[in-house]
Protein backbone atom coordinates (compact mmCIF):
# COMPACT_ATOMS: atom_id res chain seq x y z
CA UNK A 1 0.00 0.00 0.00
CA UNK A 2 1.61 3.26 -1.07
CA UNK A 3 1.11 6.56 0.66
CA UNK A 4 0.85 9.96 -0.94
CA UNK A 5 4.18 11.61 -1.75
CA UNK A 6 5.48 14.17 0.70
CA UNK A 7 6.06 17.60 -0.79
CA UNK A 8 9.35 19.14 0.34
CA UNK A 9 10.50 22.70 -0.26
CA UNK A 10 14.11 23.78 0.21
CA UNK A 11 14.92 27.45 0.70
CA UNK A 12 18.16 29.22 1.55
CA UNK A 13 19.74 32.65 1.45
CA UNK A 14 16.44 34.49 1.50
CA UNK A 15 18.13 37.63 2.90
CA UNK A 16 14.78 39.31 3.61
CA UNK A 17 14.56 42.31 3.86
CA UNK A 18 18.23 43.09 3.15
CA UNK A 19 18.29 41.99 -0.52
CA UNK A 20 14.55 41.75 -1.19
CA UNK A 21 11.60 43.36 0.54
CA UNK A 22 9.69 40.11 0.80
CA UNK A 23 9.60 36.60 -0.55
CA UNK A 24 7.91 36.41 -3.97
CA UNK A 25 4.31 35.21 -4.19
CA UNK A 26 5.52 32.11 -6.05
CA UNK A 27 7.62 31.11 -3.02
CA UNK A 28 4.67 31.62 -0.66
CA UNK A 29 2.49 29.41 -2.89
CA UNK A 30 5.16 26.71 -2.71
CA UNK A 31 5.28 27.09 1.10
CA UNK A 32 1.50 26.69 1.26
CA UNK A 33 1.67 23.51 -0.85
CA UNK A 34 4.65 21.91 0.93
CA UNK A 35 4.33 19.36 3.69
CA UNK A 36 7.79 20.27 5.01
CA UNK A 37 9.81 23.42 4.39
CA UNK A 38 13.57 23.33 4.90
CA UNK A 39 15.49 26.60 5.23
CA UNK A 40 19.28 26.29 5.02
CA UNK A 41 20.13 29.63 6.61
CA UNK A 42 20.79 33.30 5.93
CA UNK A 43 17.39 34.50 7.03
CA UNK A 44 18.89 37.88 8.08
CA UNK A 45 16.05 38.91 10.42
CA UNK A 46 13.96 37.01 12.99
CA UNK A 47 10.75 38.26 11.39
CA UNK A 48 11.50 36.15 8.31
CA UNK A 49 11.71 33.06 10.54
CA UNK A 50 8.50 34.03 12.34
CA UNK A 51 6.58 34.54 9.11
CA UNK A 52 7.75 31.28 7.59
CA UNK A 53 7.12 29.35 10.83
CA UNK A 54 3.57 30.71 10.98
CA UNK A 55 2.80 29.70 7.43
CA UNK A 56 4.63 26.38 6.93
CA UNK A 57 2.97 23.13 7.96
CA UNK A 58 6.34 21.99 9.26
CA UNK A 59 9.55 23.99 9.24
CA UNK A 60 13.09 22.69 9.62
CA UNK A 61 15.66 25.47 9.69
CA UNK A 62 19.22 26.31 10.61
CA UNK A 63 21.11 29.55 11.00
CA UNK A 64 23.53 30.75 8.35
CA UNK A 65 26.74 32.77 8.34
CA UNK A 66 24.83 36.03 7.77
CA UNK A 67 22.43 35.48 10.68
CA UNK A 68 22.87 37.38 13.93
CA UNK A 69 22.73 36.40 17.58
CA UNK A 70 18.93 36.19 17.90
CA UNK A 71 18.56 33.76 15.01
CA UNK A 72 21.53 31.74 16.26
CA UNK A 73 19.81 31.45 19.65
CA UNK A 74 16.57 30.26 18.07
CA UNK A 75 17.92 27.91 15.41
CA UNK A 76 20.50 25.13 15.41
CA UNK A 77 23.63 25.16 13.29
CA UNK A 78 22.75 21.65 12.08
CA UNK A 79 19.27 20.11 11.92
CA UNK A 80 18.56 16.43 11.49
CA UNK A 81 15.07 15.08 10.96
CA UNK A 82 13.46 11.84 9.88
CA UNK A 83 10.40 11.93 7.66
CA UNK A 84 8.66 8.69 6.79
CA UNK A 85 11.81 6.72 7.54
CA UNK A 86 14.10 8.97 5.50
CA UNK A 87 16.77 10.95 7.34
CA UNK A 88 17.70 14.47 6.31
Backbone as a printed PyTorch tensor [residue, N CA C, xyz], in Angstrom:
tensor([[[ 0.8480, -1.1790,  0.0000],
         [ 0.0000,  0.0000,  0.0000],
         [ 0.8930,  1.2410,  0.0000]],

        [[ 0.7650,  2.0700, -0.9930],
         [ 1.6060,  3.2590, -1.0680],
         [ 0.8900,  4.4570, -0.4650]],

        [[ 1.6760,  5.3380,  0.1030],
         [ 1.1110,  6.5590,  0.6620],
         [ 1.3580,  7.7040, -0.3190]],

        [[ 0.6760,  8.7910, -0.0800],
         [ 0.8500,  9.9600, -0.9420],
         [ 2.2640, 10.5090, -0.7870]],

        [[ 2.8330, 11.0390, -1.8520],
         [ 4.1760, 11.6100, -1.7480],
         [ 4.1830, 12.8190, -0.8120]],

        [[ 5.3020, 13.0070, -0.1690],
         [ 5.4770, 14.1700,  0.6970],
         [ 6.1130, 15.2740, -0.1310]],

        [[ 5.5480, 16.4540, -0.0380],
         [ 6.0640, 17.5980, -0.7910],
         [ 7.0420, 18.3760,  0.0830]],

        [[ 8.2920, 18.4430, -0.3760],
         [ 9.3470, 19.1440,  0.3360],
         [ 9.7080, 20.4170, -0.4170]],

        [[10.0340, 21.4480,  0.3360],
         [10.5040, 22.7000, -0.2560],
         [11.8030, 23.0760,  0.4380]],

        [[12.8240, 23.3610, -0.3350],
         [14.1090, 23.7760,  0.2090],
         [14.3640, 25.2330, -0.1550]],

        [[14.5960, 26.0350,  0.8740],
         [14.9200, 27.4490,  0.6960],
         [16.2540, 27.7360,  1.3670]],

        [[16.9240, 28.7640,  0.9080],
         [18.1550, 29.2220,  1.5510],
         [18.4510, 30.6340,  1.0750]],

        [[19.2560, 31.3250,  1.8430],
         [19.7390, 32.6500,  1.4540],
         [18.6150, 33.5940,  1.0400]],

        [[17.5620, 33.6190,  1.8330],
         [16.4360, 34.4860,  1.4970],
         [16.7790, 35.9550,  1.7180]],

        [[17.6300, 36.2660,  2.6750],
         [18.1250, 37.6260,  2.9050],
         [17.0200, 38.6750,  2.8990]],

        [[15.8930, 38.3540,  3.5240],
         [14.7830, 39.3090,  3.6090],
         [14.9320, 40.0680,  4.9220]],

        [[14.8230, 41.3700,  4.9510],
         [14.5630, 42.3090,  3.8580],
         [15.8160, 42.9780,  3.3080]],

        [[16.9820, 42.4360,  3.5720],
         [18.2290, 43.0920,  3.1470],
         [18.3770, 43.1360,  1.6230]],

        [[18.1090, 42.0290,  0.9430],
         [18.2860, 41.9850, -0.5160],
         [16.9680, 42.0190, -1.2760]],

        [[15.8930, 41.6840, -0.5920],
         [14.5540, 41.7510, -1.1940],
         [13.5910, 42.1790, -0.1020]],

        [[12.5650, 42.9020, -0.4660],
         [11.5990, 43.3630,  0.5380],
         [10.8160, 42.2210,  1.1500]],

        [[10.5070, 41.2440,  0.3360],
         [ 9.6930, 40.1080,  0.7960],
         [ 9.9410, 38.9290, -0.1340]],

        [[ 9.5290, 37.7720,  0.3230],
         [ 9.6020, 36.5980, -0.5530],
         [ 8.5610, 36.7380, -1.6550]],

        [[ 8.8690, 36.3160, -2.8610],
         [ 7.9150, 36.4090, -3.9690],
         [ 6.6690, 35.5520, -3.7180]],

        [[ 5.5790, 35.9410, -4.3270],
         [ 4.3110, 35.2060, -4.1920],
         [ 4.4740, 33.7450, -4.5990]],

        [[ 5.2840, 33.4810, -5.6000],
         [ 5.5190, 32.1060, -6.0540],
         [ 6.1270, 31.2600, -4.9310]],

        [[ 7.0190, 31.8390, -4.1450],
         [ 7.6150, 31.1100, -3.0210],
         [ 6.5550, 30.8330, -1.9650]],

        [[ 5.7210, 31.8280, -1.6600],
         [ 4.6690, 31.6150, -0.6570],
         [ 3.6760, 30.5460, -1.1050]],

        [[ 3.3700, 30.4770, -2.3920],
         [ 2.4940, 29.4100, -2.8880],
         [ 3.1430, 28.0510, -2.6660]],

        [[ 4.4370, 27.9700, -2.9320],
         [ 5.1570, 26.7100, -2.7090],
         [ 5.1800, 26.3460, -1.2260]],

        [[ 5.3350, 27.3290, -0.3490],
         [ 5.2760, 27.0870,  1.1030],
         [ 3.9170, 26.5260,  1.4740]],

        [[ 2.8650, 27.1330,  0.9510],
         [ 1.5000, 26.6880,  1.2590],
         [ 1.2470, 25.2580,  0.7900]],

        [[ 1.8860, 24.8420, -0.2870],
         [ 1.6720, 23.5060, -0.8480],
         [ 2.5870, 22.4430, -0.2400]],

        [[ 3.6570, 22.8570,  0.4140],
         [ 4.6550, 21.9110,  0.9320],
         [ 4.2000, 21.2810,  2.2460]],

        [[ 4.5590, 20.0270,  2.4120],
         [ 4.3340, 19.3550,  3.6880],
         [ 5.4320, 19.7210,  4.6830]],

        [[ 6.6480, 19.8860,  4.1780],
         [ 7.7880, 20.2680,  5.0130],
         [ 8.6000, 21.3120,  4.2540]],

        [[ 8.9510, 22.3840,  4.9540],
         [ 9.8090, 23.4200,  4.3920],
         [11.1480, 23.3680,  5.1260]],

        [[12.2260, 23.2700,  4.3570],
         [13.5750, 23.3310,  4.9040],
         [14.1580, 24.6930,  4.5500]],

        [[14.7840, 25.3440,  5.5160],
         [15.4900, 26.5990,  5.2330],
         [16.9300, 26.4240,  5.6910]],

        [[17.8680, 26.5760,  4.7650],
         [19.2750, 26.2880,  5.0220],
         [20.0850, 27.5060,  5.4610]],

        [[19.4230, 28.5150,  5.9980],
         [20.1340, 29.6280,  6.6100],
         [20.1960, 30.8920,  5.7870]],

        [[20.7310, 31.9270,  6.4420],
         [20.7910, 33.2960,  5.9310],
         [19.3950, 33.8940,  5.7820]],

        [[18.7060, 33.8710,  6.9070],
         [17.3900, 34.5030,  7.0260],
         [17.5500, 36.0170,  7.0610]],

        [[18.5250, 36.4880,  7.8240],
         [18.8930, 37.8790,  8.0790],
         [18.1300, 38.4950,  9.2400]],

        [[16.8160, 38.3140,  9.3180],
         [16.0450, 38.9110, 10.4200],
         [15.0980, 37.8760, 11.0230]],

        [[14.8610, 37.9580, 12.3380],
         [13.9600, 37.0060, 12.9900],
         [12.5370, 37.0300, 12.4360]],

        [[12.1020, 38.1620, 11.9370],
         [10.7490, 38.2580, 11.3870],
         [10.5540, 37.3160, 10.2050]],

        [[11.6000, 37.0900,  9.4330],
         [11.5050, 36.1450,  8.3100],
         [11.2520, 34.7350,  8.8290]],

        [[11.9420, 34.3630,  9.8960],
         [11.7100, 33.0620, 10.5360],
         [10.2890, 32.9800, 11.0790]],

        [[ 9.8440, 34.0210, 11.7580],
         [ 8.4990, 34.0260, 12.3410],
         [ 7.4210, 33.8660, 11.2770]],

        [[ 7.5710, 34.5990, 10.1850],
         [ 6.5780, 34.5420,  9.1120],
         [ 6.5420, 33.1610,  8.4610]],

        [[ 7.6950, 32.6040,  8.2100],
         [ 7.7460, 31.2800,  7.5920],
         [ 7.2340, 30.2130,  8.5550]],

        [[ 7.5870, 30.3170,  9.8250],
         [ 7.1200, 29.3490, 10.8290],
         [ 5.6030, 29.3920, 10.9770]],

        [[ 5.0220, 30.5720, 10.8560],
         [ 3.5730, 30.7090, 10.9850],
         [ 2.8370, 30.1160,  9.7880]],

        [[ 3.4840, 30.1100,  8.6550],
         [ 2.8010, 29.6990,  7.4300],
         [ 3.0760, 28.2560,  7.0150]],

        [[ 4.2460, 27.7410,  7.3380],
         [ 4.6260, 26.3840,  6.9270],
         [ 3.9240, 25.3430,  7.7930]],

        [[ 3.5350, 24.2410,  7.1870],
         [ 2.9700, 23.1300,  7.9640],
         [ 4.0010, 22.5890,  8.9310]],

        [[ 5.2170, 22.4220,  8.4380],
         [ 6.3390, 21.9890,  9.2650],
         [ 7.5800, 22.6800,  8.7310]],

        [[ 8.3510, 23.2550,  9.6320],
         [ 9.5490, 23.9930,  9.2440],
         [10.7690, 23.3830,  9.9150]],

        [[11.7960, 23.1450,  9.1180],
         [13.0920, 22.6950,  9.6200],
         [14.0950, 23.7390,  9.1450]],

        [[14.7430, 24.4050, 10.0800],
         [15.6600, 25.4650,  9.6920],
         [16.9330, 25.4680, 10.5050]],

        [[17.9350, 26.1050,  9.9460],
         [19.2190, 26.3110, 10.6080],
         [19.6350, 27.7610, 10.3930]],

        [[20.5910, 28.2090, 11.2160],
         [21.1080, 29.5550, 10.9950],
         [22.2410, 29.5080,  9.9730]],

        [[22.4600, 30.6510,  9.3330],
         [23.5290, 30.7480,  8.3450],
         [24.5780, 31.7610,  8.7650]],

        [[25.6260, 31.8860,  7.9840],
         [26.7380, 32.7650,  8.3440],
         [26.3690, 34.2440,  8.3650]],

        [[25.2660, 34.6340,  7.7550],
         [24.8250, 36.0280,  7.7710],
         [23.7660, 36.3010,  8.8250]],

        [[23.4640, 35.3210,  9.6600],
         [22.4300, 35.4760, 10.6820],
         [23.0540, 35.8960, 12.0080]],

        [[22.3710, 36.8230, 12.6830],
         [22.8730, 37.3760, 13.9350],
         [22.5490, 36.5250, 15.1500]],

        [[22.8330, 37.1060, 16.3050],
         [22.7320, 36.3960, 17.5840],
         [21.3310, 35.8610, 17.8610]],

        [[20.2900, 36.6470, 17.5840],
         [18.9310, 36.1860, 17.9030],
         [18.5550, 34.9430, 17.0980]],

        [[18.8600, 34.9360, 15.8240],
         [18.5630, 33.7570, 15.0100],
         [19.4240, 32.5730, 15.4350]],

        [[20.6530, 32.8220, 15.8070],
         [21.5340, 31.7380, 16.2620],
         [21.0600, 31.1530, 17.5880]],

        [[20.3890, 31.9600, 18.3980],
         [19.8110, 31.4500, 19.6460],
         [18.5730, 30.5990, 19.3830]],

        [[17.8390, 30.9300, 18.3510],
         [16.5660, 30.2570, 18.0700],
         [16.6960, 29.0400, 17.1620]],

        [[17.7590, 28.9840, 16.3960],
         [17.9210, 27.9140, 15.4080],
         [19.2190, 27.1530, 15.6530]],

        [[19.2460, 25.8800, 15.2920],
         [20.4950, 25.1280, 15.4100],
         [21.4260, 25.4230, 14.2320]],

        [[22.6810, 25.0660, 14.4070],
         [23.6270, 25.1590, 13.2950],
         [23.4140, 24.0000, 12.3230]],

        [[23.0280, 22.8490, 12.8660],
         [22.7550, 21.6500, 12.0760],
         [21.4150, 21.0890, 12.5300]],

        [[20.5630, 20.7340, 11.5950],
         [19.2720, 20.1140, 11.9230],
         [19.2100, 18.7460, 11.2610]],

        [[18.7610, 17.7850, 12.0240],
         [18.5590, 16.4310, 11.4880],
         [17.1350, 16.0180, 11.7910]],

        [[16.4420, 15.5320, 10.7780],
         [15.0660, 15.0750, 10.9560],
         [14.8640, 13.7760, 10.1930]],

        [[13.8610, 13.0450, 10.6060],
         [13.4580, 11.8400,  9.8830],
         [12.0050, 12.0140,  9.4770]],

        [[11.7450, 11.7960,  8.2060],
         [10.3980, 11.9330,  7.6640],
         [10.0690, 10.6530,  6.9210]],

        [[ 9.0650,  9.9640,  7.3820],
         [ 8.6570,  8.6880,  6.7860],
         [ 9.8340,  7.7350,  6.5860]],

        [[10.6920,  7.6510,  7.5900],
         [11.8110,  6.7240,  7.5430],
         [13.0290,  7.2040,  6.7810]],

        [[12.9730,  8.4070,  6.2340],
         [14.1040,  8.9660,  5.4960],
         [14.7440, 10.0560,  6.3520]],

        [[16.0540,  9.9570,  6.5310],
         [16.7700, 10.9460,  7.3390],
         [17.3340, 12.0590,  6.4710]],

        [[17.1750, 13.2670,  6.9730],
         [17.6950, 14.4670,  6.3080],
         [18.6440, 15.1650,  7.2600]]])
